[in-house]
Amino acid sequence: MNEQSKSLLLKNGRIIDPLNKMDEQADVLIADGKIERIIPAGTGNDLSGQNLPSFDLAGKWVLPGLIDMHVHLREPGEEYKETVVSGTRAAAAGGFTAVACMPNTQPVNDCQSVTQLILAKAGQGFARVYPVGAISKNSEGTELAEFGEMKEAGVVALSDDGRPVANSQLLRRALEYSANHNLLLISHSEEMSLSENGAMNEGVLSTRLGLNGIPHPAEEIMIYRDMALANYVKRPIHIAHISTRESVSLIRRAKAKGWPVTAETTPHYFTLTEEAVGQYNTRAKMNPPLRTDDDVKAIKEGLRDGTIDAIATDHAPHSTLEKDVEFDQAANGIIGLETAVSLTLALVRKGVLTPEKMIELLSIHPARILDVTGGSLTIGATADVTVIDPEMEFIYSTDKIVSKSKNSPFIDWQLKGKAVMTIVGGRVMFQEG
Amino acid sequence: MENEYRFNHKHILGLEDLSRTDIEFILNTADSFKEISTRPIKKVPTLRGKTVIHLFFEPSTRTRLSFEIAAKRMSADTFNISASTSSAQKGETLVDTAMNLAAMNPDIIVIRHSSSGSPRLLANHIGASVINAGDGTHEHPSQGLLDLMTVKENKGRIDGLKIAIIGDISHSRVAHSDIIGFSKMGAEVCVCGPSTMLPVGIEELGAKVCGSREEVVEGADVVMALRIQKERQTDPLIPSLREYATFFGVSKKVVQLARPDALIMHPGPINRGVEMDPDIADGSRSVILDQVTNGVAVRMALLYLIMGREGNE
């Protein structure tokens, strides 16, 4: 990360720090990359002898740094879509101080050397990078990858994201063996024999468009299997990108029984329905696919009642090479780092979430689930801080996108609420304007 | 009659985009063109100097020939590109192919492609008109129109008729266009097939789902069987062709349940003895060859109307 001051003063912002039960206007003094002091608003200037860069954040929210626990940075192998540097620049622009990057690169991050390469690149990046290693070698679903070696190199969790672990015995063994290295498994839950060749959610719209459908049980069947196995071997499992009503319901019931499960969803699953596919819009193609209004309602309820622990973006950059093609040939995935805060704030304005709940979903829980730093502005803690202007309105136009790729269904949307400053370890990595 | 009406579609991508009035106008136009194909000199100068490219990414004999004959009888210059000879094999994208073709200034591109929605992708990228000659399992509008024309010609009307469609509705773009077209024109469309071959939400397209072959054919004015695609092996849709023929084949006995003057139709090519008994396909009520004849007239009408629309020269 670039060399600059690791000390600064944030004045007059609304500090929202649920873990410390704080929600008030105050000044935050950051010194040497740590939260030094939080003092009554306006008193920061009196700090004797300090000649610090200071920022007046009246009207802004000052939050524990946001953590996106599910992104694709595409490096190594597909640097034309995104790199560790460009992806973390987009993360910082979206208010994220850290991202966990999935292993489906080329080559797959299934060994020390790939993990090391990603972390070396992250040294030039704009946000913390937590590599997720593969569960199976080359994510092929046949042999376990070297969990221990990857852990030593720096992975924080394991996943074959992008494809499911189809073989239940392999998943069982992975869950068991993950205990030896204290690594969390993140599951991309999909029953491929049902979803293979599918291009969108199965329903009237897929029939109308003549596209092969992906029935929602393809997701739910595997979520149940994954949770049942995790509970059986008493190891935690985290379910990635849930999109359906029944998925929420299954996880709610599992949690009620005390099963060791956590789950995430993405902003697109609580914002869009399959209607966004419109006339074969490949920017609305992802896996799992956009679902129905009923599913969107259930996802929101799951966020509200705590069934869903985290909001992650599943930031999946693709170039026009993958997207400007026939719908059934187009790659799955959309970018999301720069729209997540705005789309989540929309839920806050609608009363679905409180600001505290939003911070739990975007910071506290991801930090806890991945067992990484962050989630609070506790004195002495590393100064990862996100500043949001909840009132700022902007049009998310292509020319403003920081990510290398532009595959978003939200292009030209009028959005409200935006990250205006992102501080990582006391360094300002992004500032609006 | 058409004092106020102007046909104003640049592309023909699906019957979903056409109104009832549009469809009636196309059918009337096609009817007036039918005579041209019976003349000793089967050619009119209407589209002289116009360029039509037939871009076929899937094998086709009848549809492609029908389009080509239609264009040639209108004096257009026609060119054929088929998948085996196209750049698709070399990795060129559909958009690249389209841009390259567009650079040669064609007036109309007729496309067949295995991906649903590809005609729209083409239309989004080029200035020429696009006619969908079948895209994936989405639509086959010219086939739908020729089916409508054939029924109207033989029955004098479409409104109020019962149309029975039997077979693989899921994978049939013809069925999709027929369901949309016939229901738009006021017919009652009833479908039947193995449940594995009925797509989710087909009712929303305007079809009533019947539980048996007998129920769907009962009192029908039109009985249409769809081709069972033998090549669809990976998805276990039916136990065997023999069982399919036993329970869903259009046999003489089944046809007796329909109205005495019911028409027998099939979009072809027929698997004789599977979805339809040979006797029925070749019987007196069969209008399968009328369908083929009308295909040329409908396609002539589409070419003519697209080129003659308001704002085009």
Interface residues (C-beta under 8 A of the other chain):
Chain A: E202 G203 V204 L205 S206 T207 R208 L209 G210 L211 N212 G213 Q279 Y280 L321 D324 V325 E326 F327 D328 Q329
Chain B: E16 T93 L94 V95 H113 S115 S116 G117 S118 R120 L121 D135 G136 T137 H138 E139 R173 H176 P199 V200 G201 I202 E204 L205
